[in-house]
Amino acid sequence: MATCQNEESANVTKALNVLITGATGDTGGFAVAQLLEKGHRVRALAHRKDDRSKKLEDLGAEVVVGDFLDFDAVRSAMEGMQRAYFCYPIIPGIIQATAYFAQAAKEVGVDGIVNMSQISARREAKSHSARNHWLAERVFDWSDVPNVAHIRPTYFAEWLLYMAPMIKQGVMQVPFSSGRHAPVAAEDQARVITEILENPAPHSGKIYPLYGPVEMTYEEISAEISRVIGKPIRFQSVSFDEFWEILGSASAYMPIAHVTRSMYGEFERKGQPRTGESYLAQHLRNVSIDHTNGVFAGTNDVIESIGGRPPTTVEAFVRANRQTFL
Ligand SMILES: NC(=O)c1ccc[n+]([C@@H]2O[C@H](COP(=O)([O-])OP(=O)(O)OC[C@H]3O[C@@H](n4cnc5c(N)ncnc54)[C@H](OP(=O)(O)O)[C@@H]3O)[C@@H](O)[C@H]2O)c1
């Protein structure tokens, strides 16, 4: 028995080959850095070569460029890997991408996957993205790939960075009022992802909601940011349509190199004809209603019990990113 445990812990600490997708994004970027720090060999799937992918190379990751919806590219990125993180952005195609990813993982014998989902993932979700995340979880469950764990974060603390251009102007105009959530930092999520990838068996089939430490309304969050940066911020609850217009306006336009380029790529296409509501807008409109209805509320101890450190407070997050808000 003692021998078995020793063998098991030796396996856990051995250097692993890990594929991180969404690697130039928020959670993927931190996961790459943390796995490398722990001595693992990381292959980072980037969507394009740019400053973000260069940063990953400088950290010591092997960067490969590919598209989730190109099966050959995914299969080739998976070659030789033992563990993988699946992080598909809020764009159409997640079911197809999940099937590609699971099949590629099976073909190479991957024995542990962390699947990024959402707190709002459920069968009856009105958001197409949320419902598709729920379905993607099920596809992984059917797939037979061993030891898949699903993480379901509430709104990321990084949302405050997405809104920094408006906060800089002393306002926070959002389609939220009485709903609460405990913003969860991508770096904290990455610790959970890293731990699970190192030792996936105990997490097989688990669904982990991920939260920050304290549930707050957006008005309380804006007051906290104001206190930390020492500048007044006027909070205003607006309709989703007003919010969407504000996000797309020049005053809120994201710098091109921002990690959420995939999300705000939406606005790079501004000016091109669009029919109907985009996938991202449909998602954000419906989850703003979910937020009011308490779907994003809650806290738990998963970040600390698996990730090993208490979750970051809004105060600490804003302090660490203070310059972004000034
Ligand atoms: N933000 C939240 O509050 C929140 C809350 C709960 C769950 N989630 C989930 O978190 C996930 C997003 O995670 P994140 O914020 O860490 O990522 P992220 O910052 O949105 O980055 C997404 C990454 O995916 C890459 N990408 C985009 N399209 C691709 C494609 N076709 N093929 C390959 N790579 C592609 C992007 O590269 P480029 O930028 O170069 O295109 C980027 O590196 C989503 O599944 C979302 O549902 C988010």
PDBQT file of the ligand as one rigid body, heavy atoms in Angstrom, charges set to zero:
ROOT
HETATM    1  N1  LIG A 401     -15.262  36.297 -18.887  1.00  0.00    +0.000 N 
HETATM    2  C1  LIG A 401     -16.091  35.785 -18.004  1.00  0.00    +0.000 C 
HETATM    3  O1  LIG A 401     -16.601  36.490 -17.111  1.00  0.00    +0.000 OA
HETATM    4  C2  LIG A 401     -16.416  34.313 -18.051  1.00  0.00    +0.000 A 
HETATM    5  C3  LIG A 401     -17.211  33.753 -17.041  1.00  0.00    +0.000 A 
HETATM    6  C4  LIG A 401     -17.475  32.382 -17.066  1.00  0.00    +0.000 A 
HETATM    7  C5  LIG A 401     -16.951  31.586 -18.079  1.00  0.00    +0.000 A 
HETATM    8  N2  LIG A 401     -16.204  32.171 -19.055  1.00  0.00    +0.000 N 
HETATM    9  C6  LIG A 401     -15.682  31.312 -20.143  1.00  0.00    +0.000 C 
HETATM   10  O2  LIG A 401     -14.298  31.509 -20.237  1.00  0.00    +0.000 OA
HETATM   11  C7  LIG A 401     -13.899  31.213 -21.582  1.00  0.00    +0.000 C 
HETATM   12  C8  LIG A 401     -12.954  32.286 -22.025  1.00  0.00    +0.000 C 
HETATM   13  O3  LIG A 401     -11.828  32.172 -21.205  1.00  0.00    +0.000 OA
HETATM   14  P1  LIG A 401     -10.745  33.306 -21.095  1.00  0.00    +0.000 P 
HETATM   15  O4  LIG A 401     -11.432  34.591 -20.698  1.00  0.00    +0.000 OA
HETATM   16  O5  LIG A 401      -9.643  32.783 -20.274  1.00  0.00    +0.000 OA
HETATM   17  O6  LIG A 401     -10.280  33.430 -22.609  1.00  0.00    +0.000 OA
HETATM   18  P2  LIG A 401     -10.168  34.769 -23.471  1.00  0.00    +0.000 P 
HETATM   19  O7  LIG A 401      -9.343  35.767 -22.735  1.00  0.00    +0.000 OA
HETATM   20  O8  LIG A 401     -11.531  35.125 -23.977  1.00  0.00    +0.000 OA
HETATM   21  O9  LIG A 401      -9.302  34.223 -24.678  1.00  0.00    +0.000 OA
HETATM   22  C9  LIG A 401      -9.802  33.329 -25.622  1.00  0.00    +0.000 C 
HETATM   23  C10 LIG A 401      -8.619  32.773 -26.378  1.00  0.00    +0.000 C 
HETATM   24  O10 LIG A 401      -9.078  31.892 -27.413  1.00  0.00    +0.000 OA
HETATM   25  C11 LIG A 401      -8.390  32.232 -28.619  1.00  0.00    +0.000 C 
HETATM   26  N3  LIG A 401      -9.224  31.893 -29.749  1.00  0.00    +0.000 N 
HETATM   27  C12 LIG A 401     -10.271  32.600 -30.238  1.00  0.00    +0.000 A 
HETATM   28  N4  LIG A 401     -10.810  31.968 -31.287  1.00  0.00    +0.000 NA
HETATM   29  C13 LIG A 401     -10.056  30.863 -31.507  1.00  0.00    +0.000 A 
HETATM   30  C14 LIG A 401     -10.085  29.831 -32.456  1.00  0.00    +0.000 A 
HETATM   31  N5  LIG A 401     -11.029  29.784 -33.415  1.00  0.00    +0.000 N 
HETATM   32  N6  LIG A 401      -9.145  28.858 -32.402  1.00  0.00    +0.000 NA
HETATM   33  C15 LIG A 401      -8.194  28.878 -31.449  1.00  0.00    +0.000 A 
HETATM   34  N7  LIG A 401      -8.110  29.831 -30.487  1.00  0.00    +0.000 NA
HETATM   35  C16 LIG A 401      -9.034  30.814 -30.522  1.00  0.00    +0.000 A 
HETATM   36  C17 LIG A 401      -8.139  33.715 -28.506  1.00  0.00    +0.000 C 
HETATM   37  O11 LIG A 401      -7.114  34.121 -29.372  1.00  0.00    +0.000 OA
HETATM   38  P3  LIG A 401      -7.300  35.495 -30.202  1.00  0.00    +0.000 P 
HETATM   39  O12 LIG A 401      -7.587  36.559 -29.169  1.00  0.00    +0.000 OA
HETATM   40  O13 LIG A 401      -5.987  35.656 -30.899  1.00  0.00    +0.000 OA
HETATM   41  O14 LIG A 401      -8.446  35.274 -31.160  1.00  0.00    +0.000 OA
HETATM   42  C18 LIG A 401      -7.767  33.842 -27.038  1.00  0.00    +0.000 C 
HETATM   43  O15 LIG A 401      -6.426  33.483 -26.827  1.00  0.00    +0.000 OA
HETATM   44  C19 LIG A 401     -15.161  31.098 -22.409  1.00  0.00    +0.000 C 
HETATM   45  O16 LIG A 401     -15.424  29.739 -22.610  1.00  0.00    +0.000 OA
HETATM   46  C20 LIG A 401     -16.220  31.703 -21.501  1.00  0.00    +0.000 C 
HETATM   47  O17 LIG A 401     -17.494  31.139 -21.721  1.00  0.00    +0.000 OA
HETATM   48  C21 LIG A 401     -15.906  33.507 -19.065  1.00  0.00    +0.000 A 
ENDROOT
TORSDOF 0
